[in-house]
Amino acid sequence: MKVFFGLSICLLIMVCFSSNTVEAHKPSFPDGLNKSPYFAFQLDDIDISQAIYQILEKNEQVWLSFDPQKSNSDTANIQLGIPVLEETQSFRPVVAVVSQNLNKIDLPFDIPEGFGAILYEPNDMPIREFHEPFTDTNSWILIEDEFEVIENGIHYVVIFSTTNQSGKFWFATGTKEVFGLSDISNLNKNIYKVKNFHKPSISVDAGISLQEKKIADKTLFNKIGEFRTIIIYFVSAIILISLIYILFKKKILKNTE
């Protein structure tokens, strides 16, 4: 029986890692009120793969927060991207990680007393274009770096523009793929949101057209079909292993008689 359960677990792990869902970050869409440390949007465990989609307004900042005590990792991935759009071609936001252990630097906004910061800026290298296959969207990656965590306590991630630009961006961190039942139930809605986020602002304001909904529905049905196929294979494998185990057990009992 131990062999049976061991093989079953191995198959389950293979199924989980072969699923296309592991290619996507867990998306979040803050309400836009996170413009100060007092209303910072709280990230999940920084080990968990997650992406924050938001619009940076002029003369404002977007504040995110995390507590490294919840994580087993001593580094936080810093990845900033923008949708591939004409309106974002010259948009170059920067990222500041704000923490108590960092040196004080000049910033165009106030940070909590006793905190310092480190800046992450787009480099001079050619901007990398990235295609996200799960949502079929394209982005320019502006920043890819890591922040070394050396102490616990609240940390902030602040996205802002040194030239008071406004525009869409996404911030991603974490590598561990964790998807619960709520994420699966919200899959269709999140596909709508992410695909819409990567369209020109006018399209976002106008909402989702019927044709776009049909396309998103078709995408969802394809994903569900893939998932059902995987489940069928998994159940078939379990049945096969069960039969092999029963035959093997009968053979052992017959030999001992």
C-alpha positions as CSV (number, residue, x, y, z in Angstrom):
1,M,0.0,0.0,0.0
2,K,2.9,2.4,0.7
3,V,4.2,1.8,-2.8
4,F,0.7,2.7,-4.1
5,F,0.5,5.9,-2.2
6,G,4.0,6.8,-3.2
7,L,3.4,6.4,-6.9
8,S,0.1,8.3,-6.5
9,I,1.8,11.3,-4.9
10,C,4.5,11.3,-7.6
11,L,1.9,11.3,-10.3
12,L,0.0,14.1,-8.6
13,I,3.2,16.2,-8.4
14,M,3.9,15.6,-12.1
15,V,0.3,16.6,-13.0
16,C,0.6,19.8,-10.9
17,F,3.9,20.8,-12.5
18,S,2.8,20.0,-16.0
19,S,-0.2,22.3,-15.8
20,N,0.0,25.5,-17.7
21,T,-1.2,27.4,-14.7
22,V,2.3,27.3,-13.2
23,E,3.4,29.7,-15.9
24,A,1.3,32.6,-14.6
25,H,1.8,34.9,-11.6
26,K,-1.1,35.1,-9.2
27,P,-2.7,38.5,-10.1
28,S,-3.9,41.2,-7.8
29,F,-5.6,44.5,-8.7
30,P,-5.4,47.0,-5.9
31,D,-8.2,49.6,-5.6
32,G,-5.9,52.5,-6.1
33,L,-6.0,53.8,-2.5
34,N,-2.5,52.6,-1.7
35,K,-0.9,56.0,-2.2
36,S,0.9,56.1,1.2
37,P,2.5,53.8,3.7
38,Y,-0.6,53.9,5.8
39,F,-2.7,52.3,3.1
40,A,0.0,50.2,1.4
41,F,-1.3,47.1,-0.4
42,Q,0.0,44.0,1.5
43,L,1.8,41.4,-0.7
44,D,1.5,37.7,0.1
45,D,4.5,35.8,1.3
46,I,7.4,37.0,-1.0
47,D,8.1,33.4,-1.9
48,I,4.8,33.2,-3.7
49,S,4.7,34.2,-7.4
50,Q,2.4,37.2,-7.6
51,A,1.9,40.2,-9.9
52,I,0.3,43.6,-9.0
53,Y,-1.4,45.4,-11.8
54,Q,-2.0,49.1,-11.3
55,I,-1.9,52.6,-12.8
56,L,0.5,55.2,-11.5
57,E,-1.0,58.6,-11.5
58,K,1.0,61.9,-11.9
59,N,2.6,63.3,-8.7
60,E,1.7,60.1,-6.8
61,Q,3.2,56.9,-5.7
62,V,2.0,53.3,-5.4
63,W,2.8,51.7,-2.1
64,L,3.1,47.9,-1.5
65,S,4.2,46.2,1.7
66,F,5.6,42.8,2.8
67,D,6.8,41.2,6.0
68,P,9.8,38.9,5.3
69,Q,9.1,37.1,8.6
70,K,6.3,35.2,6.7
71,S,8.8,33.9,4.1
72,N,11.5,31.3,4.0
73,S,13.5,33.3,1.4
74,D,16.2,35.9,2.2
75,T,15.7,37.6,-1.2
76,A,12.8,39.4,-2.8
77,N,12.5,39.4,-6.5
78,I,12.1,42.9,-8.0
79,Q,10.5,42.8,-11.4
80,L,8.7,45.8,-13.0
81,G,7.0,45.7,-16.4
82,I,4.7,47.8,-18.5
83,P,2.3,46.8,-21.3
84,V,3.5,47.0,-24.9
85,L,1.5,50.1,-25.9
86,E,2.1,53.3,-27.8
87,E,1.1,55.2,-24.6
88,T,3.8,53.5,-22.5
89,Q,6.7,53.7,-24.9
90,S,8.4,56.5,-22.9
91,F,7.0,55.5,-19.5
92,R,9.9,54.7,-17.1
93,P,8.8,54.3,-13.5
94,V,11.3,53.3,-10.8
95,V,11.1,51.2,-7.7
96,A,12.2,52.0,-4.2
97,V,12.4,49.4,-1.5
98,V,12.0,51.1,1.9
99,S,13.2,49.5,5.1
100,Q,14.6,50.4,8.5
101,N,18.0,48.9,7.8
102,L,18.7,50.9,4.7
103,N,20.6,54.2,4.3
104,K,18.7,57.4,3.9
105,I,18.5,58.8,0.3
106,D,16.9,61.7,-1.4
107,L,13.4,60.8,-2.5
108,P,10.6,63.0,-4.0
109,F,8.2,61.8,-1.3
110,D,8.2,61.3,2.5
111,I,8.9,57.9,4.0
112,P,8.4,56.7,7.6
113,E,10.7,58.1,10.3
114,G,13.8,55.9,10.7
115,F,13.5,54.2,7.4
116,G,15.9,54.3,4.4
117,A,15.6,53.2,0.8
118,I,17.3,51.6,-2.2
119,L,16.4,52.5,-5.8
120,Y,16.0,50.2,-8.7
121,E,15.9,52.0,-12.0
122,P,15.5,50.9,-15.7
123,N,19.0,50.3,-17.1
124,D,20.4,51.6,-20.3
125,M,20.3,48.1,-21.9
126,P,17.7,47.4,-24.6
127,I,14.3,46.8,-23.0
128,R,13.4,43.2,-23.0
129,E,10.0,42.3,-24.5
130,F,8.1,39.4,-22.7
131,H,5.2,37.4,-23.9
132,E,3.1,35.9,-21.2
133,P,1.5,32.7,-22.7
134,F,-1.2,32.1,-20.2
135,T,-3.0,35.4,-20.8
136,D,-1.4,36.0,-24.3
137,T,-0.2,39.5,-23.4
138,N,3.1,41.3,-24.2
139,S,5.1,43.5,-21.8
140,W,8.3,45.4,-21.7
141,I,10.5,44.4,-18.7
142,L,12.1,47.5,-17.2
143,I,13.6,46.2,-14.1
144,E,14.8,42.7,-13.0
145,D,16.8,42.6,-9.8
146,E,16.8,41.2,-6.3
147,F,16.6,42.7,-2.8
148,E,18.5,41.0,0.0
149,V,16.5,40.8,3.1
150,I,18.7,41.1,6.2
151,E,16.1,41.8,8.9
152,N,12.4,41.2,9.7
153,G,9.8,44.0,10.1
154,I,7.7,45.9,7.6
155,H,9.2,46.6,4.2
156,Y,7.7,48.8,1.5
157,V,7.9,48.7,-2.2
158,V,7.2,52.1,-3.8
159,I,6.6,52.6,-7.5
160,F,6.9,56.2,-8.7
161,S,8.1,58.4,-11.5
162,T,11.0,60.8,-11.2
163,T,9.5,62.9,-14.0
164,N,5.9,62.8,-12.8
165,Q,4.8,60.5,-15.6
166,S,1.6,58.4,-15.4
167,G,0.9,55.0,-16.8
168,K,0.2,51.4,-16.4
169,F,2.7,49.0,-14.8
170,W,2.9,45.7,-13.1
171,F,5.1,44.6,-10.3
172,A,6.0,40.9,-9.8
173,T,7.8,39.0,-7.1
174,G,8.2,35.4,-5.9
175,T,8.8,32.2,-7.6
176,K,6.6,29.6,-5.8
177,E,3.4,28.9,-7.7
178,V,0.5,28.6,-5.3
179,F,-3.1,28.5,-6.7
180,G,-6.1,27.8,-4.5
181,L,-9.8,27.0,-5.3
182,S,-10.6,30.8,-5.3
183,D,-7.9,31.4,-7.9
184,I,-9.4,28.8,-10.1
185,S,-13.0,30.2,-9.7
186,N,-11.7,33.7,-10.5
187,L,-9.7,32.5,-13.5
188,N,-12.0,33.9,-16.2
189,K,-12.4,37.2,-14.4
190,N,-8.6,37.6,-14.0
191,I,-8.0,36.8,-17.7
192,Y,-10.4,39.6,-18.6
193,K,-8.6,42.0,-16.3
194,V,-5.1,41.2,-17.4
195,K,-5.9,41.2,-21.1
196,N,-7.8,44.5,-20.7
197,F,-5.0,46.0,-18.7
198,H,-2.7,45.4,-21.7
199,K,-4.9,47.4,-24.0
200,P,-4.9,51.1,-24.6
201,S,-6.5,53.2,-21.9
202,I,-9.5,54.1,-24.0
203,S,-10.4,50.4,-24.4
204,V,-10.1,49.9,-20.6
205,D,-12.5,52.8,-19.9
206,A,-14.9,51.5,-22.5
207,G,-15.1,48.1,-20.9
208,I,-15.0,44.7,-22.4
209,S,-16.8,44.1,-25.8
210,L,-18.9,41.1,-26.5
211,Q,-16.3,39.8,-28.9
212,E,-13.6,40.1,-26.2
213,K,-15.8,38.1,-23.8
214,K,-16.2,35.4,-26.4
215,I,-12.5,35.2,-26.9
216,A,-11.8,35.1,-23.1
217,D,-14.6,32.4,-22.7
218,K,-13.0,30.3,-25.4
219,T,-9.6,30.7,-23.6
220,L,-11.2,29.6,-20.4
221,F,-12.9,26.6,-22.0
222,N,-9.6,25.5,-23.6
223,K,-7.9,25.7,-20.1
224,I,-10.8,23.7,-18.6
225,G,-10.5,21.2,-21.4
226,E,-6.8,20.8,-20.7
227,F,-7.4,20.4,-17.0
228,R,-10.1,17.7,-17.6
229,T,-7.7,15.8,-19.9
230,I,-5.0,15.9,-17.2
231,I,-7.5,14.7,-14.6
232,I,-8.6,11.8,-16.9
233,Y,-5.0,10.7,-17.4
234,F,-4.4,11.0,-13.6
235,V,-7.5,8.9,-12.7
236,S,-6.6,6.3,-15.4
237,A,-3.1,6.1,-14.0
238,I,-4.5,5.6,-10.5
239,I,-6.8,2.8,-11.7
240,L,-4.0,1.1,-13.5
241,I,-1.7,1.3,-10.5
242,S,-4.5,-0.1,-8.3
243,L,-5.0,-3.0,-10.6
244,I,-1.3,-3.7,-10.7
245,Y,-1.2,-3.5,-6.9
246,I,-4.1,-5.9,-6.5
247,L,-2.6,-8.4,-8.9
248,F,0.8,-8.1,-7.2
249,K,-0.8,-8.7,-3.8
250,K,-2.8,-11.7,-5.0
251,K,0.4,-13.2,-6.5
252,I,2.2,-12.8,-3.2
253,L,-0.7,-14.4,-1.2
254,K,-0.8,-17.3,-3.7
255,N,3.0,-17.9,-3.3
256,T,2.7,-18.0,0.4
257,E,-0.1,-20.6,0.5
